[in-house]
């Protein structure tokens, strides 16, 4: 069931989701760094 899959994902990621809203923190810096590494390798 799709709803159960979404609910389970939200439950599993709840700490990260709440962290964004509490601290306005995300993994954008890490994602940007990874993108630069991938671009460099190409």
Backbone as a ProteinNet text record, in pm:
[ID]
protein_1_A
[PRIMARY]
XXXXXXXXXXXXXXXXXXXXXXXXXXXXXXXXXXXXXXXXXX
[TERTIARY]
84.6	0	88.8	60.1	141.7	140	23.7	15.1	105.2	107.3	192.4	340.2	376.3	514.4	553.8	467.3	493.8	500.1	406.6	404.2	530.8	575.1	696.5	818.9	825.1	937.1	939.8	825.4	818.8	858.8	816.6	852.9	1003.6	1059.8	1203.2	1287.1	1238.8	1313.9	1266.7	1185.9	1126.1	1231	1340.6	1444.2	1504.9	1535.3	1591.4	1491.4	1366.8	1262.9	1244.7	1233.9	1216.9	1340.7	1458.3	1582.1	1582.6	1531.9	1526.5	1438.3	1321	1228.9	1272.8	1342	1387.6	1511.8	1609.3	1738.7	1762.9	1669.8	1687.2	1816.1	1845.4	1965	1924.9	2006.4	1982.9	2117.3	2113	2236.1	2275.3	2231.6	2259.1	2408.9	2484.9	2629.1	2693.9	2654.7	2710	2668.6	2544.1	2497.1	2571.4	2596.5	2670.5	2813.5	2875.9	3011.7	3015.8	2919.8	2913.4	2893.5	2811.1	2788.5	2917.3	2993.8	3120.4	3219.5	3221.9	3310.4	3270	3140.5	3092.7	3127	3112.3	3143.3	3293.2	3374.8	3519.7	3561	3495.5	3528.1	3486.9	3385.6	3332.5	3425
-118.9	0	124.7	215.3	336.2	424.3	434.9	519.5	467.3	336.3	278	299.7	295.3	320.9	464.2	558.3	699.5	721.8	664.8	680.3	623.2	508.3	446.9	532.3	587.9	674.1	799.2	862.1	981.1	948	833.4	791.8	768.7	698.9	669.7	796.4	894.7	1018.8	1134.8	1108	1215.8	1303.4	1243.6	1323.5	1424.9	1380.4	1471.6	1578.8	1540.1	1635.5	1741.1	1697.9	1792.9	1879.2	1822.9	1899.1	2017	1996.4	2106.5	2218.9	2186.2	2289.7	2355.2	2281.9	2338.5	2424.6	2372.6	2439.6	2501.4	2482.1	2525.9	2467.4	2344.4	2275.4	2170.3	2157.4	2054.3	1996.9	1902	1843.5	1906.1	2026.5	2092.6	2109.2	2141	2157.9	2026.7	1918.2	1787.2	1747.8	1773.4	1740.9	1823.3	1948.6	2034.5	1984.2	1946.8	1893	1765	1676.1	1551.6	1579.2	1677.7	1713.6	1765	1843.9	1895.2	1782	1684.8	1569.4	1491.3	1468.7	1396.1	1471.4	1603.9	1684.8	1678.6	1680.6	1673.4	1539.9	1431.6	1298.1	1280.2	1354.3	1336.1	1391.8
0	0	0	-90.2	-105.3	18.7	81.7	200.7	311.8	331.1	434.8	404.1	277.5	237.6	270.5	237.2	267	417.4	490.4	635.9	698.5	652.7	706.7	676.8	556.4	519.7	606.4	625.5	710.9	853.5	901.7	1037.3	1046.7	948.2	949.3	938.4	865	841.4	928.9	1028.3	1108.1	1175.4	1221.8	1287.8	1191.1	1069.4	970.3	929.5	913.9	874.6	982.9	1107.1	1217.2	1234.6	1214.7	1226.8	1130.5	1010	914.3	966.7	1017.8	1062.8	1193.1	1278.4	1405.5	1384.7	1312.1	1298.2	1161.4	1069.1	930.5	873.7	914.8	867.3	765.2	664.4	564.2	522.2	433.1	382.4	248.7	222.9	95.1	71	173.4	155.8	113.6	176.7	140.8	-0.3	-35.5	-170.5	-274.9	-246.6	-338.7	-356.4	-246.7	-251.5	-334.6	-313.4	-390.2	-538.8	-571.5	-711.6	-776	-701.9	-754.9	-778.7	-688.4	-706.2	-830.7	-847.9	-965.8	-1093.6	-1090.7	-1208.3	-1238.7	-1134.8	-1152.5	-1213.9	-1172.5	-1223.5	-1369.4	-1412.4	-1549.1	-1654.9
[MASK]
++++++++++++++++++++++++++++++++++++++++++

